[in-house]
């Protein structure tokens, strides 16, 4: 379960990167938020709370 969740979150982080013309003006907002979520989930996985 944790591995599947980690793979999905990595895909979300890649998808949130502002590399397309319509999303260049978004800045670091989407990737920053998803990166923060990934960090929190990794900490929860390492401590065994998830």
FENWO-V128179 format. One record per run of one state. SS is the DSSP state (@ for helix, = for strand, . for the rest). FROM is the first residue (numbers start at 1). TO is the last residue. If there is no record, write none. Layout:
BEGIN
SS | FROM | TO
SS | FROM | TO
END
This chain:
BEGIN
. | 1 | 1
@ | 2 | 16
. | 17 | 20
@ | 21 | 26
. | 27 | 28
@ | 29 | 47
. | 48 | 50
END
